[in-house]
Amino acid sequence: MIQDSDDVVVTDPLSQQWGIEGNLRTLFETVLDGLIIINSQGIVEAFNPAAEKLFGYGAAEIVGQNISLLMPEPYRERHDTYLQNYARTGIPHIIGTTREIQALRRGGDLFAIELSVSEFRQNGARGYIGVVRDISERKKAEENHKRLLQQLITAEEEVRRCIARDLHDTVGQSLLSLMLELHNAAEETTPVSPQRCHRLFQQTRALLEEVRRLARGLHPSVLDDLGLSAALGRFTDEYARMHALQVDVYLQGVTTHRLPRPLETTLYRIAQEALSNVVKHAHARQVSVLLEQQPTQVQLIIEDDGQGFDVEQTRAESLARGQLGLSNIRERASLFGGTVTVESAPERGTTLYVQIPLTADYHGQDTSPSGR
C-alpha cells in the first residue's frame, strides 16, 4: 500500500501482490527494457518507467487496464485465446518465446517491438511478465539495407544487360563482318590486295579496341597495375573525350604507398558513379576531381559547374522512385566507415565530398612490384 499526501490509500500491486521490494524493485524501475506485469485475466498490474517511455502512457493510466490496449489487431484476439487457455489449463503457452510483433503507442502509432514473456509466480499469485524492447529503428535499418541490396542487384543486372547488348550489337556484328570478309578472301582465286588487307587490319584493330573498352568498364587493369591515381587519370581523360567535358584531376598527398585494393576500387567506382550522374543530370561544362590522402583519411571531392539541384527534395524523390542515385555512393562509402556530403542548389553547381577514415592497417602498401 502507498499513502499519498492527501492520506488517500492507493493499492500498490508491485509490493502488495507480487512482493517486489528492495533491490528487485530498484531493478524493475531502472532497467532499460520495458517491463509489464499482467495477471491471469490480462490486466496490467505493473508498468515500469521504461515501458512508460516506450508506449507513451503513465503507469497510473495503464495499470488496471487490459493489456490489449497496447495491441493492434490481430494480436488482441490471439492474446485473448492465450489467456483463456491459460485460465483453463494452467499451461502458459507463450512462455519462453521471443517474438517480433507490432504494438500501439499512445495516439495509435504502430511500432515494432521484441517481446519476451515469462510466467510470473509470487506470493501465490500467477501471471505474466513481459520484457519489451523497441526495435523499430533496427527494423527500419533492415528494410533500408534490403532495399539498397535489391537496388544494387538491379543495377548489376542492368550492367550485365548493357554488356550483353554491346557484345551482341557491336563486337558480334564486327566479328561477323570480319569473318565474312576473310571467308570471301579465302574463296577468291586472285591474291588479296594490300588495300583489302589494310581494311581488314583496321576492322580488327577497331574490334580489339572495343573489347578493351568493355574490359575497362568491367574492371580497369590499370587500377591493379598502377593504382588509383593512374586509373582516375585515364578514366577521366576518356570520359572527357566521350562527353565533350573539361575534367581536371588534382592529386594531393598521394604517395608511392597505395591504399588497400578494395578501398581503391571503391573510390574508383564512386568517381565513375559521380561522373555518370554529372553527364546524366548536371549538363556541366567543367568538372574537377580532387583526390587527397591525409594521415587519417582519404578524401575525394568532385565538383561541377552544372545546373545543380535541391538535395533533400531530390533524395526523397529518388527513394520514392526506387532509384539508386546517391544512395549507391553512400552505401559504398559506408562499407569503409566513410561519409558522403552533397552541396548543391539550382543553377549553383554541385560538389560531392567523400571522406573515408584511414586506420593503421591502411598504410604501408608499397606500389612497387616488390611491395605488391
C-alpha positions in Angstrom: 0.0 0.0 0.0 1.1 3.6 -0.8 -0.3 6.6 1.1 -0.3 9.9 -0.8 -0.1 13.4 0.5 -3.9 13.6 1.0 -3.9 10.4 3.0 -5.7 8.5 0.2 -4.7 4.9 0.2 -3.6 3.6 -3.2 -3.1 0.0 -3.9 0.5 -0.9 -4.9 0.3 -4.4 -6.6 4.0 -4.4 -7.2 4.6 -4.5 -3.5 1.4 -5.9 -2.1 0.5 -8.6 -4.5 3.8 -9.5 -6.1 6.1 -8.9 -3.2 8.7 -6.9 -5.3 10.7 -4.8 -2.9 14.3 -3.6 -2.3 16.8 -4.3 -4.9 14.3 -6.2 -7.1 12.1 -3.2 -7.1 15.0 -0.9 -8.0 15.9 -3.2 -10.9 12.3 -3.2 -12.1 12.2 0.6 -12.1 15.7 1.3 -13.6 16.1 -1.4 -16.2 16.3 0.0 -19.8 13.8 -2.6 -21.2 10.1 -2.1 -20.7 8.7 -4.5 -18.1 5.0 -5.2 -17.8 3.3 -7.5 -15.3 -0.2 -8.7 -16.1 -2.4 -11.1 -14.1 -4.1 -14.2 -15.5 -7.0 -12.1 -16.8 -4.7 -9.9 -18.8 -5.0 -6.8 -16.6 -1.8 -4.7 -16.2 -0.6 -4.7 -12.6 2.8 -3.1 -13.1 4.3 -0.9 -15.7 7.9 0.3 -15.3 9.3 3.7 -16.4 11.0 2.2 -19.5 7.6 0.9 -20.6 6.1 4.3 -19.9 8.7 5.9 -22.3 8.1 3.2 -25.0 4.3 3.4 -25.0 3.6 7.0 -24.0 1.3 6.1 -21.1 2.0 6.8 -17.5 1.8 3.8 -15.1 -1.2 5.3 -13.4 -3.1 5.4 -16.7 -2.3 1.8 -17.8 -2.3 -0.1 -14.5 -5.8 -1.7 -14.2 -6.3 -1.7 -18.0 -6.4 -4.7 -20.2 -3.1 -5.3 -21.9 -4.9 -5.4 -25.3 -5.0 -1.6 -25.1 -1.3 -1.8 -26.3 -2.0 -4.3 -29.1 -3.3 -3.9 -32.6 -5.4 -6.5 -34.4 -4.9 -9.4 -34.9 -2.8 -9.7 -31.7 -5.7 -8.9 -29.4 -7.7 -11.9 -30.5 -4.7 -14.2 -30.3 -3.8 -12.8 -26.8 -7.4 -13.5 -25.6 -7.1 -17.1 -26.7 -3.8 -17.4 -24.8 -5.4 -16.2 -21.6 -8.4 -18.4 -22.0 -6.2 -21.5 -22.4 -4.0 -20.4 -19.5 -7.0 -20.0 -17.2 -8.5 -23.3 -18.3 -5.3 -25.5 -18.3 -2.8 -23.6 -16.2 -0.3 -24.1 -19.0 1.4 -20.9 -20.2 1.5 -21.5 -23.9 3.7 -18.5 -24.8 6.3 -18.8 -22.1 9.9 -18.7 -23.2 9.1 -17.3 -26.6 10.7 -14.1 -28.1 8.7 -12.6 -30.8 8.8 -9.6 -33.1 5.4 -8.0 -33.2 3.6 -4.7 -33.7 2.5 -2.6 -30.7 0.4 0.5 -30.2 1.8 3.7 -28.8 -0.5 6.3 -27.2 -2.2 8.0 -30.1 -2.4 4.9 -32.2 1.0 4.8 -33.8 2.3 1.3 -34.6 5.9 0.4 -33.8 7.9 -2.8 -33.9 8.8 -4.5 -30.6 10.7 -7.6 -29.5 8.6 -9.3 -26.8 9.8 -12.0 -24.4 7.2 -13.5 -22.0 7.8 -15.4 -18.8 5.3 -16.9 -16.3 5.5 -14.9 -13.0 4.5 -16.5 -9.7 4.9 -14.6 -6.4 3.0 -14.8 -3.1 0.6 -17.3 -4.5 -0.3 -15.0 -7.4 0.2 -16.1 -11.0 0.6 -14.1 -14.1 2.9 -13.0 -16.9 5.9 -10.6 -17.1 6.7 -9.3 -20.5 10.1 -7.8 -21.5 9.6 -5.2 -24.2 12.3 -3.8 -26.5 11.7 -1.2 -29.2 13.2 -2.5 -32.4 11.6 0.0 -34.8 14.9 1.6 -35.7 16.5 -1.8 -36.3 13.7 -2.9 -38.5 13.9 0.3 -40.4 17.6 -0.2 -41.0 17.0 -3.8 -42.1 14.4 -2.6 -44.6 16.7 0.1 -45.9 19.5 -2.5 -46.2 17.2 -4.9 -48.0 16.0 -2.1 -50.4 19.6 -1.0 -51.1 20.7 -4.6 -51.7 17.8 -5.0 -54.2 18.7 -1.8 -55.9 22.4 -3.0 -56.2 21.3 -6.3 -57.7 19.1 -4.4 -60.1 22.0 -2.2 -61.1 24.2 -5.2 -61.5 21.7 -6.8 -63.8 21.4 -3.6 -65.8 25.2 -3.5 -66.3 25.1 -7.1 -67.4 22.3 -6.3 -69.9 24.3 -3.4 -71.3 27.4 -5.5 -71.7 25.4 -8.3 -73.4 23.9 -5.7 -75.7 27.3 -4.3 -76.6 28.8 -7.7 -77.2 25.9 -8.7 -79.5 25.4 -5.4 -81.3 29.0 -4.2 -81.6 31.5 -6.9 -81.1 29.3 -9.7 -82.5 28.4 -7.7 -85.7 32.0 -6.7 -86.2 33.2 -10.3 -85.8 30.6 -11.5 -88.3 31.6 -8.8 -90.8 35.3 -9.7 -90.4 34.5 -13.4 -90.7 32.6 -12.9 -94.0 35.4 -10.7 -95.4 38.0 -13.4 -94.5 35.8 -16.1 -96.0 35.4 -14.2 -99.2 39.1 -13.5 -99.4 39.8 -17.2 -98.9 37.4 -18.2 -101.7 38.8 -15.9 -104.3 41.4 -17.1 -106.7 43.2 -13.8 -107.1 45.6 -12.6 -104.5 44.3 -10.3 -101.8 45.2 -6.7 -102.5 47.2 -4.6 -100.0 44.2 -2.2 -99.7 41.9 -5.0 -98.7 44.4 -6.3 -96.1 44.7 -2.8 -94.7 40.9 -2.6 -94.4 40.8 -6.0 -92.6 43.6 -4.8 -90.3 41.6 -1.6 -89.4 38.5 -3.7 -88.7 40.5 -6.0 -86.4 42.1 -3.1 -84.6 38.7 -1.4 -84.1 37.3 -4.6 -82.8 40.2 -5.1 -80.4 39.7 -1.5 -79.0 36.0 -2.2 -78.5 36.8 -5.3 -76.5 39.4 -3.4 -74.4 36.8 -0.7 -73.8 34.3 -3.2 -72.4 37.0 -4.8 -70.3 37.9 -1.4 -68.8 34.3 -0.8 -68.0 34.2 -4.1 -66.0 37.5 -3.6 -64.2 40.4 -1.4 -65.4 43.7 -3.3 -65.3 45.5 0.0 -64.7 43.8 0.1 -61.3 45.6 -3.1 -60.3 48.8 -2.3 -62.1 49.4 1.3 -61.3 46.9 2.3 -58.7 44.0 4.7 -58.1 45.7 7.9 -59.3 46.7 6.5 -62.7 43.3 4.8 -63.1 41.4 8.0 -62.3 43.6 9.9 -64.8 42.9 7.5 -67.6 39.2 7.2 -66.9 38.6 11.0 -66.7 40.6 11.6 -69.9 38.5 9.1 -71.7 35.3 10.4 -70.2 36.1 13.9 -71.1 36.7 12.9 -74.8 33.5 10.9 -74.9 31.2 13.6 -73.5 32.9 16.8 -74.5 33.7 17.8 -70.9 36.7 19.5 -69.4 37.7 17.3 -66.5 40.7 18.3 -64.3 42.2 15.9 -61.8 44.2 17.1 -58.8 46.2 14.8 -56.5 47.3 16.0 -53.0 49.3 14.0 -50.5 49.3 10.9 -52.7 52.5 8.9 -52.1 54.0 5.8 -53.6 52.3 3.8 -50.8 49.0 2.5 -52.1 45.7 2.2 -50.3 44.2 -1.3 -50.0 42.8 -2.5 -53.3 39.2 -2.8 -52.0 39.3 0.8 -51.0 40.9 1.9 -54.2 38.2 0.1 -56.2 35.5 1.7 -54.0 36.9 5.2 -54.6 37.2 4.5 -58.3 33.6 3.2 -58.6 32.4 6.3 -56.6 34.2 8.6 -59.1 32.6 6.6 -62.0 29.1 6.9 -60.5 29.6 10.6 -59.7 30.8 11.5 -63.3 28.0 9.4 -64.7 25.5 11.5 -62.7 27.2 14.7 -64.0 26.6 13.6 -67.6 23.0 12.4 -67.0 21.8 15.3 -64.9 24.1 18.2 -64.5 24.6 19.5 -68.1 28.0 20.7 -66.9 30.9 22.0 -69.0 33.7 21.6 -66.4 34.4 19.1 -63.7 37.2 19.0 -61.2 38.2 15.8 -59.3 40.4 16.1 -56.2 41.9 13.0 -54.6 43.6 13.9 -51.3 45.3 11.5 -49.0 45.8 12.7 -45.4 47.4 10.8 -42.4 44.0 9.9 -41.0 41.7 9.9 -44.0 41.4 9.9 -47.8 39.1 12.5 -49.4 37.5 12.5 -52.9 35.9 15.8 -54.0 34.1 16.1 -57.3 32.8 19.5 -58.3 30.9 20.5 -61.4 29.5 23.8 -62.8 26.2 22.3 -63.9 22.6 23.2 -63.1 22.6 21.9 -59.6 19.5 20.7 -57.6 17.7 20.7 -54.3 19.5 18.0 -52.4 16.7 17.0 -49.9 14.0 17.1 -52.5 15.9 15.0 -55.0 16.9 12.5 -52.4 13.3 12.0 -51.3 12.1 11.7 -54.9 14.9 9.2 -55.7 13.9 7.0 -52.7 10.2 7.1 -53.7 11.1 6.0 -57.3 13.4 3.3 -56.1 16.4 4.9 -57.9 20.0 4.4 -56.7 21.2 7.9 -57.2 23.5 9.0 -54.4 22.4 6.0 -52.2 24.8 3.8 -54.2 27.7 6.2 -53.4 26.7 6.4 -49.8 26.4 2.6 -49.5 29.9 2.1 -51.0 31.5 4.7 -48.7 29.7 3.3 -45.6 31.4 -0.1 -46.1 34.7 1.6 -45.1 33.1 3.8 -42.4 33.1 6.8 -44.7 30.7 9.7 -45.1 29.2 11.4 -48.2 28.1 15.0 -48.2 26.5 16.8 -51.1 26.3 20.6 -51.5 24.2 21.9 -54.3 21.5 24.4 -55.3 19.6 25.1 -58.5 21.9 26.9 -61.0 24.8 26.8 -58.5 26.6 23.5 -59.5 27.2 20.5 -57.3 30.1 19.4 -55.0 30.4 15.9 -53.7 32.6 15.2 -50.7 33.6 11.6 -49.9 35.7 11.1 -46.7 36.9 7.7 -45.7 39.0 7.2 -42.5 42.3 5.5 -42.7 43.4 3.1 -40.0 46.9 1.9 -39.3 46.2 -1.1 -41.4 45.7 1.1 -44.5 49.3 2.4 -44.6 52.5 0.9 -45.9 51.3 -0.8 -49.0 54.1 -0.1 -51.5 53.2 0.3 -55.2 56.5 -1.1 -56.4 56.5 -4.7 -57.8 58.4 -5.8 -54.8 55.9 -4.3 -52.4 52.8 -5.7 -54.2 
